[in-house]
Amino acid sequence: MVYYDKLWHLLIDKNINKTILCEKTKISSSTMAKMSKNEAVELHVLYRICEVLKCDIGDIVSFYPDRVVSDNE
């Protein structure tokens, strides 16, 4: 599962709201809604956010697999 809690905290620290982030990154409100529900988005979206916020992808997203896949699967 993908979590964007780090992004929301970073936006607060930088005094940027979601609407401004959408404008600066040119991502749609529907993409922002997906992120608000911790749904996966395209990597290029995360890349644009990192460019605008001048951060690393690990600064905005966390990933926790639902289950670990063994080498035998």
Buried (B, 14 or more C-beta within 10 A) or exposed (E): EBEBEBBBEBBEEEEBEBEEBBEBBEBEEEBBEBBEEEEEBEEEBBEBBBEBBEBEEEBBBEEEEEEEEEEEE
